[in-house]
């Protein structure tokens, strides 16, 4: 099997790296706190990685991969919205 190393293949690998980073930052933060936690950066890496991989799947015209990546997009956005809402409530209670 040979690979054609064009822009899109590199883009796909970078997307995979971004998606991997979400697990890496979650693991590091959990080790620091000595308990399982999900840092905000987990959701940003998830969003970036899934966006890049969805674009890659769109370019490859792979509907299975595209649907698989696209569905997570809404979950990651919603989690970031909930985090932002919680932070605003925390800020308001401190004032």
N, CA, C and O atoms as a Tinker XYZ file with bonds, in Angstrom:
   380  protein
     1  N      0.845000   -1.166000    0.000000    73     2
     2  CA     0.000000    0.000000    0.000000    64     1     3
     3  C      0.897000    1.237000    0.000000    63     2     4     5
     4  O      1.802000    1.344000    0.827000    81     3
     5  N      0.656000    2.159000   -0.907000    73     3     6
     6  CA     1.435000    3.393000   -0.932000    64     5     7
     7  C      0.512000    4.569000   -0.635000    63     6     8     9
     8  O     -0.671000    4.557000   -0.975000    81     7
     9  N      1.078000    5.573000    0.001000    73     7    10
    10  CA     0.312000    6.756000    0.361000    64     9    11
    11  C      0.770000    7.934000   -0.477000    63    10    12    13
    12  O      1.961000    8.104000   -0.739000    81    11
    13  N     -0.180000    8.735000   -0.888000    73    11    14
    14  CA     0.109000    9.972000   -1.596000    64    13    15
    15  C      0.119000   11.092000   -0.550000    63    14    16    17
    16  O     -0.938000   11.557000   -0.123000    81    15
    17  N      1.306000   11.518000   -0.146000    73    15    18
    18  CA     1.454000   12.493000    0.942000    64    17    19
    19  C      1.166000   13.902000    0.450000    63    18    20    21
    20  O      2.088000   14.690000    0.239000    81    19
    21  N     -0.076000   14.210000    0.273000    73    19    22
    22  CA    -0.458000   15.554000   -0.132000    64    21    23
    23  C     -0.942000   16.344000    1.081000    63    22    24    25
    24  O     -0.873000   15.856000    2.209000    81    23
    25  N     -1.424000   17.541000    0.856000    73    23    26
    26  CA    -1.918000   18.416000    1.920000    64    25    27
    27  C     -2.971000   17.712000    2.766000    63    26    28    29
    28  O     -2.917000   17.791000    3.993000    81    27
    29  N     -3.913000   17.038000    2.154000    73    27    30
    30  CA    -5.029000   16.451000    2.879000    64    29    31
    31  C     -4.609000   15.303000    3.782000    63    30    32    33
    32  O     -5.184000   15.127000    4.856000    81    31
    33  N     -3.633000   14.529000    3.375000    73    31    34
    34  CA    -3.145000   13.454000    4.242000    64    33    35
    35  C     -2.489000   14.058000    5.480000    63    34    36    37
    36  O     -2.733000   13.608000    6.599000    81    35
    37  N     -1.664000   15.066000    5.279000    73    35    38
    38  CA    -1.037000   15.742000    6.421000    64    37    39
    39  C     -2.089000   16.399000    7.306000    63    38    40    41
    40  O     -1.997000   16.333000    8.532000    81    39
    41  N     -3.085000   17.030000    6.698000    73    39    42
    42  CA    -4.181000   17.655000    7.428000    64    41    43
    43  C     -4.907000   16.610000    8.280000    63    42    44    45
    44  O     -5.225000   16.869000    9.440000    81    43
    45  N     -5.166000   15.450000    7.715000    73    43    46
    46  CA    -5.823000   14.365000    8.444000    64    45    47
    47  C     -5.003000   13.890000    9.631000    63    46    48    49
    48  O     -5.548000   13.637000   10.706000    81    47
    49  N     -3.690000   13.766000    9.442000    73    47    50
    50  CA    -2.830000   13.358000   10.552000    64    49    51
    51  C     -2.782000   14.411000   11.655000    63    50    52    53
    52  O     -2.760000   14.072000   12.839000    81    51
    53  N     -2.765000   15.673000   11.275000    73    51    54
    54  CA    -2.795000   16.745000   12.282000    64    53    55
    55  C     -4.127000   16.700000   13.036000    63    54    56    57
    56  O     -4.156000   16.878000   14.254000    81    55
    57  N     -5.214000   16.466000   12.327000    73    55    58
    58  CA    -6.511000   16.306000   12.974000    64    57    59
    59  C     -6.501000   15.155000   13.971000    63    58    60    61
    60  O     -7.034000   15.280000   15.074000    81    59
    61  N     -5.896000   14.033000   13.584000    73    59    62
    62  CA    -5.778000   12.892000   14.493000    64    61    63
    63  C     -4.943000   13.263000   15.719000    63    62    64    65
    64  O     -5.257000   12.856000   16.837000    81    63
    65  N     -3.883000   14.034000   15.503000    73    63    66
    66  CA    -3.030000   14.464000   16.618000    64    65    67
    67  C     -3.819000   15.357000   17.578000    63    66    68    69
    68  O     -3.687000   15.224000   18.795000    81    67
    69  N     -4.635000   16.262000   17.042000    73    67    70
    70  CA    -5.461000   17.124000   17.891000    64    69    71
    71  C     -6.464000   16.292000   18.680000    63    70    72    73
    72  O     -6.704000   16.554000   19.859000    81    71
    73  N     -7.039000   15.305000   18.037000    73    71    74
    74  CA    -8.010000   14.445000   18.711000    64    73    75
    75  C     -7.320000   13.629000   19.809000    63    74    76    77
    76  O     -7.898000   13.421000   20.875000    81    75
    77  N     -6.095000   13.167000   19.559000    73    75    78
    78  CA    -5.330000   12.448000   20.569000    64    77    79
    79  C     -5.010000   13.349000   21.758000    63    78    80    81
    80  O     -5.033000   12.895000   22.902000    81    79
    81  N     -4.714000   14.618000   21.499000    73    79    82
    82  CA    -4.317000   15.536000   22.562000    64    81    83
    83  C     -5.378000   15.663000   23.648000    63    82    84    85
    84  O     -5.052000   15.932000   24.804000    81    83
    85  N     -6.638000   15.472000   23.288000    73    83    86
    86  CA    -7.686000   15.568000   24.298000    64    85    87
    87  C     -7.497000   14.500000   25.366000    63    86    88    89
    88  O     -7.691000   14.773000   26.551000    81    87
    89  N     -7.121000   13.290000   24.965000    73    87    90
    90  CA    -6.867000   12.230000   25.934000    64    89    91
    91  C     -5.608000   12.519000   26.738000    63    90    92    93
    92  O     -5.551000   12.255000   27.939000    81    91
    93  N     -4.611000   13.058000   26.070000    73    91    94
    94  CA    -3.343000   13.353000   26.728000    64    93    95
    95  C     -3.526000   14.409000   27.817000    63    94    96    97
    96  O     -3.054000   14.218000   28.938000    81    95
    97  N     -4.205000   15.526000   27.508000    73    95    98
    98  CA    -4.383000   16.578000   28.516000    64    97    99
    99  C     -5.278000   16.097000   29.651000    63    98   100   101
   100  O     -5.093000   16.501000   30.799000    81    99
   101  N     -6.241000   15.242000   29.342000    73    99   102
   102  CA    -7.114000   14.697000   30.383000    64   101   103
   103  C     -6.310000   13.799000   31.319000    63   102   104   105
   104  O     -6.482000   13.852000   32.536000    81   103
   105  N     -5.453000   12.994000   30.764000    73   103   106
   106  CA    -4.618000   12.100000   31.565000    64   105   107
   107  C     -3.664000   12.902000   32.462000    63   106   108   109
   108  O     -3.540000   12.618000   33.654000    81   107
   109  N     -3.000000   13.894000   31.886000    73   107   110
   110  CA    -2.043000   14.711000   32.659000    64   109   111
   111  C     -2.757000   15.428000   33.804000    63   110   112   113
   112  O     -2.272000   15.422000   34.935000    81   111
   113  N     -3.897000   16.043000   33.521000    73   111   114
   114  CA    -4.629000   16.764000   34.566000    64   113   115
   115  C     -5.145000   15.821000   35.637000    63   114   116   117
   116  O     -5.122000   16.163000   36.820000    81   115
   117  N     -5.607000   14.648000   35.253000    73   115   118
   118  CA    -6.060000   13.658000   36.239000    64   117   119
   119  C     -4.903000   13.207000   37.125000    63   118   120   121
   120  O     -5.079000   13.037000   38.331000    81   119
   121  N     -3.730000   13.014000   36.542000    73   119   122
   122  CA    -2.554000   12.646000   37.336000    64   121   123
   123  C     -2.189000   13.763000   38.311000    63   122   124   125
   124  O     -1.841000   13.491000   39.460000    81   123
   125  N     -2.264000   14.996000   37.870000    73   123   126
   126  CA    -1.940000   16.134000   38.745000    64   125   127
   127  C     -2.888000   16.213000   39.933000    63   126   128   129
   128  O     -2.468000   16.468000   41.062000    81   127
   129  N     -4.173000   15.991000   39.664000    73   127   130
   130  CA    -5.175000   16.116000   40.723000    64   129   131
   131  C     -5.421000   14.805000   41.476000    63   130   132   133
   132  O     -6.164000   14.776000   42.457000    81   131
   133  N     -4.799000   13.733000   41.013000    73   131   134
   134  CA    -4.949000   12.411000   41.645000    64   133   135
   135  C     -6.408000   11.948000   41.657000    63   134   136   137
   136  O     -6.838000   11.240000   42.567000    81   135
   137  N     -7.164000   12.359000   40.629000    73   135   138
   138  CA    -8.539000   11.899000   40.434000    64   137   139
   139  C     -8.900000   12.145000   38.974000    63   138   140   141
   140  O     -8.242000   12.926000   38.286000    81   139
   141  N     -9.928000   11.488000   38.517000    73   139   142
   142  CA   -10.339000   11.642000   37.119000    64   141   143
   143  C    -11.067000   12.973000   36.925000    63   142   144   145
   144  O    -12.099000   13.227000   37.547000    81   143
   145  N    -10.516000   13.809000   36.057000    73   143   146
   146  CA   -11.118000   15.107000   35.741000    64   145   147
   147  C    -11.082000   15.325000   34.227000    63   146   148   149
   148  O    -10.280000   14.723000   33.513000    81   147
   149  N    -11.961000   16.192000   33.766000    73   147   150
   150  CA   -11.968000   16.567000   32.351000    64   149   151
   151  C    -11.734000   18.069000   32.273000    63   150   152   153
   152  O    -12.645000   18.846000   32.559000    81   151
   153  N    -10.525000   18.495000   31.890000    73   151   154
   154  CA   -10.240000   19.921000   31.799000    64   153   155
   155  C    -10.936000   20.531000   30.578000    63   154   156   157
   156  O    -11.289000   19.819000   29.637000    81   155
   157  N    -11.127000   21.846000   30.602000    73   155   158
   158  CA   -11.776000   22.550000   29.497000    64   157   159
   159  C    -11.015000   22.318000   28.194000    63   158   160   161
   160  O    -11.625000   22.225000   27.129000    81   159
   161  N     -9.692000   22.225000   28.272000    73   159   162
   162  CA    -8.897000   22.014000   27.059000    64   161   163
   163  C     -9.276000   20.705000   26.360000    63   162   164   165
   164  O     -9.116000   20.592000   25.144000    81   163
   165  N     -9.771000   19.721000   27.103000    73   163   166
   166  CA   -10.241000   18.465000   26.509000    64   165   167
   167  C    -11.302000   18.761000   25.455000    63   166   168   169
   168  O    -11.266000   18.206000   24.357000    81   167
   169  N    -12.250000   19.640000   25.792000    73   167   170
   170  CA   -13.351000   19.948000   24.876000    64   169   171
   171  C    -12.871000   20.757000   23.680000    63   170   172   173
   172  O    -13.371000   20.576000   22.570000    81   171
   173  N    -11.903000   21.652000   23.894000    73   171   174
   174  CA   -11.374000   22.417000   22.757000    64   173   175
   175  C    -10.587000   21.520000   21.798000    63   174   176   177
   176  O    -10.725000   21.642000   20.581000    81   175
   177  N     -9.766000   20.622000   22.339000    73   175   178
   178  CA    -9.059000   19.676000   21.471000    64   177   179
   179  C    -10.048000   18.757000   20.753000    63   178   180   181
   180  O     -9.852000   18.421000   19.585000    81   179
   181  N    -11.112000   18.353000   21.455000    73   179   182
   182  CA   -12.140000   17.519000   20.832000    64   181   183
   183  C    -12.772000   18.249000   19.653000    63   182   184   185
   184  O    -12.937000   17.684000   18.573000    81   183
   185  N    -13.117000   19.500000   19.876000    73   183   186
   186  CA   -13.760000   20.310000   18.844000    64   185   187
   187  C    -12.834000   20.533000   17.650000    63   186   188   189
   188  O    -13.250000   20.386000   16.501000    81   187
   189  N    -11.597000   20.882000   17.921000    73   187   190
   190  CA   -10.628000   21.102000   16.841000    64   189   191
   191  C    -10.359000   19.806000   16.074000    63   190   192   193
   192  O    -10.379000   19.790000   14.843000    81   191
   193  N    -10.110000   18.731000   16.805000    73   191   194
   194  CA    -9.812000   17.454000   16.162000    64   193   195
   195  C    -10.967000   16.947000   15.324000    63   194   196   197
   196  O    -10.767000   16.523000   14.186000    81   195
   197  N    -12.177000   16.983000   15.871000    73   195   198
   198  CA   -13.322000   16.473000   15.125000    64   197   199
   199  C    -13.639000   17.350000   13.924000    63   198   200   201
   200  O    -14.079000   16.845000   12.891000    81   199
   201  N    -13.422000   18.663000   14.044000    73   199   202
   202  CA   -13.646000   19.559000   12.901000    64   201   203
   203  C    -12.679000   19.247000   11.766000    63   202   204   205
   204  O    -13.072000   19.167000   10.602000    81   203
   205  N    -11.409000   19.071000   12.122000    73   203   206
   206  CA   -10.409000   18.763000   11.104000    64   205   207
   207  C    -10.670000   17.404000   10.469000    63   206   208   209
   208  O    -10.554000   17.250000    9.253000    81   207
   209  N    -11.023000   16.421000   11.288000    73   207   210
   210  CA   -11.278000   15.089000   10.743000    64   209   211
   211  C    -12.552000   15.058000    9.901000    63   210   212   213
   212  O    -12.629000   14.316000    8.922000    81   211
   213  N    -13.540000   15.849000   10.271000    73   211   214
   214  CA   -14.760000   15.930000    9.451000    64   213   215
   215  C    -14.447000   16.566000    8.096000    63   214   216   217
   216  O    -14.954000   16.114000    7.070000    81   215
   217  N    -13.618000   17.608000    8.084000    73   215   218
   218  CA   -13.208000   18.216000    6.811000    64   217   219
   219  C    -12.432000   17.213000    5.956000    63   218   220   221
   220  O    -12.619000   17.138000    4.741000    81   219
   221  N    -11.568000   16.452000    6.603000    73   219   222
   222  CA   -10.811000   15.431000    5.893000    64   221   223
   223  C    -11.758000   14.383000    5.297000    63   222   224   225
   224  O    -11.600000   13.988000    4.141000    81   223
   225  N    -12.741000   13.935000    6.085000    73   223   226
   226  CA   -13.714000   12.946000    5.607000    64   225   227
   227  C    -14.546000   13.510000    4.458000    63   226   228   229
   228  O    -14.872000   12.798000    3.508000    81   227
   229  N    -14.883000   14.785000    4.554000    73   227   230
   230  CA   -15.627000   15.440000    3.472000    64   229   231
   231  C    -14.802000   15.450000    2.191000    63   230   232   233
   232  O    -15.311000   15.149000    1.111000    81   231
   233  N    -13.535000   15.795000    2.318000    73   231   234
   234  CA   -12.640000   15.790000    1.155000    64   233   235
   235  C    -12.524000   14.383000    0.553000    63   234   236   237
   236  O    -12.511000   14.221000   -0.667000    81   235
   237  N    -12.441000   13.377000    1.417000    73   235   238
   238  CA   -12.304000   11.992000    0.952000    64   237   239
   239  C    -13.636000   11.406000    0.469000    63   238   240   241
   240  O    -13.682000   10.307000   -0.083000    81   239
   241  N    -14.709000   12.159000    0.687000    73   239   242
   242  CA   -16.059000   11.711000    0.319000    64   241   243
   243  C    -16.404000   10.393000    1.022000    63   242   244   245
   244  O    -16.901000    9.445000    0.415000    81   243
   245  N    -16.119000   10.376000    2.327000    73   243   246
   246  CA   -16.362000    9.201000    3.154000    64   245   247
   247  C    -17.520000    9.502000    4.100000    63   246   248   249
   248  O    -17.306000   10.082000    5.164000    81   247
   249  N    -18.752000    9.116000    3.729000    73   247   250
   250  CA   -19.911000    9.480000    4.552000    64   249   251
   251  C    -19.902000    8.831000    5.936000    63   250   252   253
   252  O    -20.397000    9.429000    6.891000    81   251
   253  N    -19.362000    7.641000    6.065000    73   251   254
   254  CA   -19.330000    6.973000    7.368000    64   253   255
   255  C    -18.438000    7.748000    8.331000    63   254   256   257
   256  O    -18.839000    8.042000    9.457000    81   255
   257  N    -17.247000    8.071000    7.891000    73   255   258
   258  CA   -16.293000    8.821000    8.704000    64   257   259
   259  C    -16.832000   10.222000    8.988000    63   258   260   261
   260  O    -16.688000   10.722000   10.104000    81   259
   261  N    -17.444000   10.852000    8.005000    73   259   262
   262  CA   -17.985000   12.208000    8.161000    64   261   263
   263  C    -19.086000   12.240000    9.219000    63   262   264   265
   264  O    -19.073000   13.102000   10.097000    81   263
   265  N    -20.030000   11.317000    9.145000    73   263   266
   266  CA   -21.112000   11.279000   10.132000    64   265   267
   267  C    -20.549000   10.982000   11.526000    63   266   268   269
   268  O    -20.951000   11.600000   12.512000    81   267
   269  N    -19.632000   10.046000   11.591000    73   267   270
   270  CA   -19.025000    9.690000   12.877000    64   269   271
   271  C    -18.340000   10.861000   13.553000    63   270   272   273
   272  O    -18.433000   11.016000   14.770000    81   271
   273  N    -17.659000   11.681000   12.783000    73   271   274
   274  CA   -16.965000   12.831000   13.346000    64   273   275
   275  C    -17.911000   13.998000   13.610000    63   274   276   277
   276  O    -17.754000   14.714000   14.599000    81   275
   277  N    -18.870000   14.188000   12.748000    73   275   278
   278  CA   -19.751000   15.356000   12.844000    64   277   279
   279  C    -20.670000   15.313000   14.059000    63   278   280   281
   280  O    -20.970000   16.358000   14.638000    81   279
   281  N    -21.118000   14.135000   14.455000    73   279   282
   282  CA   -22.039000   14.040000   15.580000    64   281   283
   283  C    -21.412000   14.530000   16.886000    63   282   284   285
   284  O    -22.087000   15.153000   17.705000    81   283
   285  N    -20.142000   14.255000   17.076000    73   283   286
   286  CA   -19.457000   14.702000   18.283000    64   285   287
   287  C    -19.346000   16.211000   18.366000    63   286   288   289
   288  O    -19.282000   16.767000   19.462000    81   287
   289  N    -19.322000   16.878000   17.232000    73   287   290
   290  CA   -19.182000   18.329000   17.171000    64   289   291
   291  C    -20.218000   19.015000   18.065000    63   290   292   293
   292  O    -19.879000   19.927000   18.819000    81   291
   293  N    -21.460000   18.588000   17.985000    73   291   294
   294  CA   -22.542000   19.210000   18.753000    64   293   295
   295  C    -22.395000   18.930000   20.252000    63   294   296   297
   296  O    -22.715000   19.784000   21.079000    81   295
   297  N    -21.924000   17.766000   20.588000    73   295   298
   298  CA   -21.707000   17.426000   21.996000    64   297   299
   299  C    -20.599000   18.294000   22.584000    63   298   300   301
   300  O    -20.724000   18.780000   23.708000    81   299
   301  N    -19.519000   18.491000   21.835000    73   299   302
   302  CA   -18.401000   19.295000   22.326000    64   301   303
   303  C    -18.815000   20.760000   22.489000    63   302   304   305
   304  O    -18.456000   21.401000   23.476000    81   303
   305  N    -19.563000   21.283000   21.529000    73   303   306
   306  CA   -20.060000   22.663000   21.628000    64   305   307
   307  C    -20.957000   22.797000   22.859000    63   306   308   309
   308  O    -20.826000   23.752000   23.624000    81   307
   309  N    -21.862000   21.845000   23.046000    73   307   310
   310  CA   -22.785000   21.915000   24.186000    64   309   311
   311  C    -22.034000   21.871000   25.507000    63   310   312   313
   312  O    -22.375000   22.610000   26.430000    81   311
   313  N    -21.027000   21.028000   25.616000    73   311   314
   314  CA   -20.244000   20.983000   26.847000    64   313   315
   315  C    -19.537000   22.308000   27.112000    63   314   316   317
   316  O    -19.481000   22.759000   28.256000    81   315
   317  N    -19.000000   22.932000   26.077000    73   315   318
   318  CA   -18.361000   24.237000   26.252000    64   317   319
   319  C    -19.382000   25.301000   26.658000    63   318   320   321
   320  O    -19.066000   26.192000   27.447000    81   319
   321  N    -20.596000   25.215000   26.129000    73   319   322
   322  CA   -21.656000   26.149000   26.527000    64   321   323
   323  C    -22.010000   25.953000   28.007000    63   322   324   325
   324  O    -22.177000   26.932000   28.735000    81   323
   325  N    -22.123000   24.713000   28.451000    73   323   326
   326  CA   -22.433000   24.435000   29.852000    64   325   327
   327  C    -21.323000   24.923000   30.775000    63   326   328   329
   328  O    -21.597000   25.460000   31.848000    81   327
   329  N    -20.084000   24.741000   30.366000    73   327   330
   330  CA   -18.940000   25.215000   31.160000    64   329   331
   331  C    -18.971000   26.731000   31.261000    63   330   332   333
   332  O    -18.774000   27.284000   32.343000    81   331
   333  N    -19.216000   27.405000   30.151000    73   331   334
   334  CA   -19.282000   28.868000   30.155000    64   333   335
   335  C    -20.407000   29.357000   31.066000    63   334   336   337
   336  O    -20.228000   30.314000   31.819000    81   335
   337  N    -21.556000   28.704000   30.999000    73   335   338
   338  CA   -22.698000   29.070000   31.845000    64   337   339
   339  C    -22.339000   28.903000   33.324000    63   338   340   341
   340  O    -22.648000   29.766000   34.146000    81   339
   341  N    -21.690000   27.795000   33.651000    73   339   342
   342  CA   -21.279000   27.539000   35.035000    64   341   343
   343  C    -20.282000   28.585000   35.521000    63   342   344   345
   344  O    -20.359000   29.044000   36.660000    81   343
   345  N    -19.344000   28.960000   34.647000    73   343   346
   346  CA   -18.359000   29.982000   35.020000    64   345   347
   347  C    -19.021000   31.327000   35.267000    63   346   348   349
   348  O    -18.623000   32.051000   36.180000    81   347
   349  N    -20.035000   31.676000   34.460000    73   347   350
   350  CA   -20.751000   32.934000   34.664000    64   349   351
   351  C    -21.496000   32.919000   35.988000    63   350   352   353
   352  O    -21.517000   33.924000   36.699000    81   351
   353  N    -22.106000   31.791000   36.327000    73   351   354
   354  CA   -22.811000   31.656000   37.608000    64   353   355
   355  C    -21.823000   31.779000   38.768000    63   354   356   357
   356  O    -22.113000   32.438000   39.766000    81   355
   357  N    -20.661000   31.148000   38.635000    73   355   358
   358  CA   -19.637000   31.225000   39.683000    64   357   359
   359  C    -19.143000   32.663000   39.841000    63   358   360   361
   360  O    -18.950000   33.132000   40.963000    81   359
   361  N    -18.939000   33.363000   38.724000    73   359   362
   362  CA   -18.493000   34.758000   38.765000    64   361   363
   363  C    -19.537000   35.648000   39.428000    63   362   364   365
   364  O    -19.196000   36.551000   40.193000    81   363
   365  N    -20.808000   35.391000   39.131000    73   363   366
   366  CA   -21.900000   36.190000   39.698000    64   365   367
   367  C    -22.026000   35.969000   41.195000    63   366   368   369
   368  O    -22.323000   36.903000   41.940000    81   367
   369  N    -21.803000   34.746000   41.638000    73   367   370
   370  CA   -21.927000   34.453000   43.074000    64   369   371
   371  C    -20.767000   35.027000   43.876000    63   370   372   373
   372  O    -20.906000   35.271000   45.075000    81   371
   373  N    -19.629000   35.245000   43.234000    73   371   374
   374  CA   -18.466000   35.811000   43.905000    64   373   375
   375  C    -18.638000   37.320000   44.078000    63   374   376   377
   376  O    -18.170000   37.894000   45.061000    81   375
   377  N    -19.308000   37.956000   43.122000    73   375   378
   378  CA   -19.479000   39.422000   43.150000    64   377   379
   379  C    -20.370000   39.887000   44.263000    63   378   380
   380  O    -20.603000   41.087000   44.408000    81   379
